[in-house]
Amino acid sequence: YWILSLLDYYRYSGDTATLRQHAANAQAKLKHANQIYADPTISFYGWDERLGAGFETPNTTPENKNAYRMLFIRACREFAEGMNTIGETNVSKAFQTIADQRIAELRADNRWLDSFGLHAAADSVNAGFLTPSEQKMVFNREFSDRATRLSFSPFNEYFVIQALSRMNRYDEA
């Protein structure tokens, strides 16, 4: 989230100096995240029971790990885009390549989205790589029921609403 916040700040302010100043820190965080991608230890992902109910059982649900992985892919993709806009094309290519590799790994199993619940599905939509048919499938399964598309975590609900928006589902959002 820190990396996404840095990139939001840059996109809205145009403050290239600050993005450059923090780029090495962002790269280090992404490299670490890539190292733990296969089995991240989650301490907290949100208050929703589907996310482990705060600090109760956050590391026992596959939903958290799937959501984390989608957040990582999104951060890599957006960081690559940000680096490209400031002329850091080598850095951009490196992180876009990591994201592309992780996406290819997912898609090696054509049922990769089957285990995703609401939050991981939202993070996958927000990562920006789902095909229209994948978006339709996750919408129908996770977002079409107005009661179950609500997160019991206002922070996490923001990302659900963002995903609905990215799927052009404004009325549902």
C-alpha positions as semicolon CSV with decimal commas, in nm:
position;residue;x (nm);y (nm);z (nm)
1;Y;0,000;0,000;0,000
2;W;0,291;0,236;0,066
3;I;0,415;0,188;-0,290
4;L;0,066;0,246;-0,432
5;S;0,038;0,559;-0,217
6;L;0,374;0,685;-0,343
7;L;0,258;0,631;-0,701
8;D;-0,077;0,801;-0,636
9;Y;0,109;1,098;-0,490
10;Y;0,333;1,114;-0,797
11;R;0,042;1,083;-1,044
12;Y;-0,153;1,360;-0,877
13;S;0,135;1,595;-0,798
14;G;0,388;1,529;-1,074
15;D;0,658;1,539;-0,805
16;T;0,928;1,344;-0,988
17;A;1,193;1,427;-0,729
18;T;0,999;1,255;-0,451
19;L;0,932;0,949;-0,666
20;R;1,301;0,927;-0,750
21;Q;1,396;0,979;-0,386
22;H;1,185;0,681;-0,274
23;A;1,229;0,454;-0,578
24;A;1,509;0,247;-0,423
25;N;1,300;0,187;-0,110
26;A;1,005;0,080;-0,326
27;Q;1,228;-0,154;-0,526
28;A;1,358;-0,316;-0,207
29;K;1,004;-0,368;-0,078
30;L;0,894;-0,523;-0,407
31;K;1,200;-0,749;-0,422
32;H;1,125;-0,872;-0,069
33;A;0,759;-0,924;-0,158
34;N;0,863;-1,125;-0,461
35;Q;1,080;-1,348;-0,241
36;I;0,787;-1,434;-0,011
37;Y;0,523;-1,441;-0,286
38;A;0,475;-1,819;-0,281
39;D;0,388;-1,835;0,089
40;P;0,359;-1,493;0,250
41;T;0,307;-1,478;0,624
42;I;0,009;-1,253;0,683
43;S;-0,022;-1,080;1,019
44;F;-0,327;-0,871;0,931
45;Y;-0,530;-0,815;0,614
46;G;-0,855;-0,674;0,747
47;W;-1,133;-0,713;1,002
48;D;-1,365;-0,916;0,780
49;E;-1,407;-1,277;0,898
50;R;-1,323;-1,389;0,544
51;L;-0,982;-1,229;0,601
52;G;-0,913;-1,388;0,937
53;A;-1,108;-1,141;1,156
54;G;-0,830;-0,897;1,222
55;F;-0,551;-1,061;1,418
56;E;-0,743;-1,380;1,510
57;T;-0,645;-1,612;1,223
58;P;-0,503;-1,401;0,940
59;N;-0,247;-1,657;0,828
60;T;-0,480;-1,956;0,805
61;T;-0,700;-1,848;0,516
62;P;-0,596;-1,881;0,150
63;E;-0,797;-1,565;0,078
64;N;-0,536;-1,345;0,244
65;K;-0,248;-1,502;0,056
66;N;-0,434;-1,473;-0,275
67;A;-0,523;-1,110;-0,204
68;Y;-0,161;-1,036;-0,108
69;R;-0,037;-1,188;-0,434
70;M;-0,278;-0,975;-0,637
71;L;-0,172;-0,666;-0,444
72;F;0,191;-0,751;-0,521
73;I;0,122;-0,788;-0,894
74;R;-0,065;-0,458;-0,893
75;A;0,219;-0,281;-0,711
76;C;0,475;-0,420;-0,958
77;R;0,268;-0,313;-1,259
78;E;0,199;0,036;-1,127
79;F;0,559;0,083;-1,013
80;A;0,680;-0,022;-1,360
81;E;0,446;0,233;-1,515
82;G;0,567;0,505;-1,280
83;M;0,932;0,428;-1,348
84;N;0,865;0,434;-1,720
85;T;0,710;0,781;-1,701
86;I;1,025;0,921;-1,540
87;G;1,255;0,754;-1,790
88;E;1,375;0,468;-1,569
89;T;1,306;0,213;-1,843
90;N;1,538;-0,059;-1,711
91;V;1,371;-0,052;-1,370
92;S;1,031;-0,040;-1,539
93;K;1,107;-0,344;-1,754
94;A;1,240;-0,541;-1,457
95;F;0,924;-0,499;-1,250
96;Q;0,689;-0,542;-1,543
97;T;0,872;-0,868;-1,618
98;I;0,822;-0,986;-1,259
99;A;0,451;-0,906;-1,280
100;D;0,420;-1,079;-1,618
101;Q;0,598;-1,389;-1,482
102;R;0,367;-1,407;-1,181
103;I;0,061;-1,364;-1,404
104;A;0,185;-1,640;-1,635
105;E;0,235;-1,869;-1,333
106;L;-0,124;-1,807;-1,228
107;R;-0,263;-1,867;-1,573
108;A;-0,074;-2,195;-1,608
109;D;-0,369;-2,333;-1,410
110;N;-0,689;-2,242;-1,593
111;R;-0,881;-2,264;-1,265
112;W;-0,658;-2,019;-1,079
113;L;-0,944;-1,783;-0,992
114;D;-1,163;-2,057;-0,846
115;S;-1,023;-2,024;-0,494
116;F;-1,055;-1,644;-0,485
117;G;-1,315;-1,492;-0,256
118;L;-1,443;-1,136;-0,259
119;H;-1,125;-0,965;-0,143
120;A;-0,878;-1,155;-0,361
121;A;-1,114;-1,112;-0,655
122;A;-1,128;-0,736;-0,591
123;D;-0,749;-0,719;-0,572
124;S;-0,720;-0,919;-0,895
125;V;-0,950;-0,676;-1,076
126;N;-0,757;-0,381;-0,933
127;A;-0,429;-0,535;-1,047
128;G;-0,551;-0,459;-1,399
129;F;-0,470;-0,780;-1,584
130;L;-0,795;-0,976;-1,588
131;T;-0,952;-1,044;-1,925
132;P;-1,313;-0,932;-1,979
133;S;-1,431;-1,293;-1,942
134;E;-1,238;-1,330;-1,615
135;Q;-1,391;-1,006;-1,490
136;K;-1,738;-1,130;-1,580
137;M;-1,677;-1,458;-1,401
138;V;-1,555;-1,294;-1,078
139;F;-1,835;-1,039;-1,090
140;N;-2,100;-1,307;-1,123
141;R;-1,947;-1,520;-0,849
142;E;-1,828;-1,262;-0,595
143;F;-1,989;-0,925;-0,667
144;S;-2,341;-0,989;-0,798
145;D;-2,500;-1,042;-0,454
146;R;-2,527;-0,705;-0,281
147;A;-2,504;-0,861;0,067
148;T;-2,192;-1,072;0,012
149;R;-2,002;-0,806;-0,183
150;L;-1,985;-0,597;0,131
151;S;-1,671;-0,625;0,336
152;F;-1,694;-0,599;0,712
153;S;-1,380;-0,388;0,689
154;P;-1,430;-0,031;0,562
155;F;-1,066;-0,019;0,450
156;N;-1,107;-0,333;0,242
157;E;-1,447;-0,220;0,113
158;Y;-1,269;0,066;-0,062
159;F;-1,093;-0,188;-0,283
160;V;-1,419;-0,373;-0,349
161;I;-1,579;-0,046;-0,463
162;Q;-1,270;0,033;-0,670
163;A;-1,294;-0,309;-0,840
164;L;-1,662;-0,256;-0,918
165;S;-1,573;0,079;-1,071
166;R;-1,295;-0,074;-1,280
167;M;-1,550;-0,324;-1,413
168;N;-1,784;-0,033;-1,501
169;R;-2,033;-0,153;-1,240
170;Y;-2,109;0,190;-1,099
171;D;-2,466;0,114;-0,989
172;E;-2,345;-0,186;-0,790
173;A;-2,063;0,020;-0,638
